[in-house]
Amino acid sequence: MTRLTLRCSGGFTGPAGAQTRSIDLAQLPSEQAQRLTQLLDASQFFTLPPQLHKATPQSGDFLYDLQAEQDGRLHAVHYHLDAAPAVLRQLTEQLSGYPPD
């Protein structure tokens, strides 16, 4: 079982405009679940540090929190998209396409 929770906050609305997307891969069509699993694995998500911030953050920057639960493992990363590895950015873009909770 893999469950992903993406929270995005920031921009001009700050915490008030935060959106959360909770996705249980078992509930998705197999193609979508497979794509997200591939991105999660390719990003080596469970080995990423808990924070990935850019050197000079701005007050209007978006911040992301991604939590993944897979096979009894739980890991979370708090990051700026600009500071994330390319595959994590792709995963974030894919997850952002799902409707918020």
C-alpha positions as CSV (number, residue, x, y, z in Angstrom):
1,M,0.0,0.0,0.0
2,T,1.3,3.4,-0.9
3,R,-0.4,6.6,0.3
4,L,0.9,10.1,-0.6
5,T,-0.1,13.4,1.0
6,L,0.9,16.6,-0.7
7,R,0.4,19.9,1.0
8,C,1.1,23.2,-0.7
9,S,1.1,26.6,1.0
10,G,2.5,30.0,0.3
11,G,2.2,32.4,-2.5
12,F,0.3,35.6,-1.7
13,T,-2.4,33.8,0.2
14,G,0.1,32.1,2.7
15,P,-1.2,29.4,5.0
16,A,-4.9,30.5,4.4
17,G,-4.7,29.2,0.8
18,A,-3.0,25.9,1.7
19,Q,-4.3,22.9,-0.3
20,T,-3.8,19.2,0.6
21,R,-4.1,16.3,-1.7
22,S,-4.3,12.8,-0.2
23,I,-3.9,10.0,-2.7
24,D,-4.1,6.3,-2.0
25,L,-2.5,4.6,-5.0
26,A,-4.6,1.5,-4.5
27,Q,-7.7,3.6,-5.4
28,L,-6.2,4.8,-8.7
29,P,-6.3,3.2,-12.1
30,S,-3.3,1.0,-12.5
31,E,-1.6,3.3,-15.1
32,Q,-1.7,6.3,-12.8
33,A,-0.6,4.3,-9.7
34,Q,2.2,2.8,-11.7
35,R,3.4,6.3,-12.9
36,L,3.3,7.7,-9.4
37,T,5.1,4.7,-8.0
38,Q,7.8,5.0,-10.6
39,L,8.3,8.7,-9.8
40,L,8.4,8.0,-6.1
41,D,11.0,5.3,-6.6
42,A,13.1,7.3,-9.1
43,S,13.2,10.3,-6.7
44,Q,14.7,8.0,-4.0
45,F,12.1,9.8,-1.8
46,F,12.8,7.8,1.3
47,T,16.5,8.8,1.3
48,L,15.9,12.6,0.8
49,P,16.6,14.9,3.7
50,P,13.6,16.2,5.6
51,Q,14.1,19.7,4.2
52,L,15.1,21.0,0.8
53,H,15.1,24.8,0.8
54,K,16.5,27.3,-1.8
55,A,19.3,29.6,-0.7
56,T,17.3,32.8,-0.8
57,P,13.6,32.1,-0.2
58,Q,11.1,34.9,-0.8
59,S,8.0,35.7,1.2
60,G,5.7,34.7,-1.8
61,D,7.3,31.3,-2.4
62,F,5.3,28.2,-2.4
63,L,6.3,25.5,0.1
64,Y,5.5,21.8,-0.3
65,D,5.2,19.0,2.2
66,L,5.1,15.6,0.8
67,Q,4.5,12.6,3.0
68,A,4.7,9.0,1.7
69,E,3.7,5.8,3.4
70,Q,4.9,2.7,1.6
71,D,5.3,-0.8,2.9
72,G,5.4,0.3,6.6
73,R,7.8,3.1,5.9
74,L,6.9,6.7,6.5
75,H,8.9,9.7,5.3
76,A,8.1,13.4,4.8
77,V,10.0,16.2,3.0
78,H,9.4,20.0,3.3
79,Y,10.7,21.8,0.2
80,H,10.7,24.6,-2.2
81,L,10.0,23.3,-5.7
82,D,13.1,25.1,-7.0
83,A,15.4,23.2,-4.6
84,A,13.9,19.8,-5.3
85,P,15.5,17.2,-7.6
86,A,13.9,17.1,-11.1
87,V,12.1,13.8,-10.4
88,L,10.6,15.1,-7.2
89,R,9.4,18.2,-9.1
90,Q,7.8,15.8,-11.7
91,L,6.1,13.9,-8.9
92,T,4.8,17.1,-7.3
93,E,3.4,18.3,-10.7
94,Q,1.6,15.0,-11.1
95,L,0.2,15.1,-7.6
96,S,-0.9,18.7,-8.0
97,G,-3.1,17.6,-10.9
98,Y,-5.4,15.7,-8.5
99,P,-8.3,17.6,-6.8
100,P,-7.6,18.9,-3.3
101,D,-9.2,17.2,-0.4
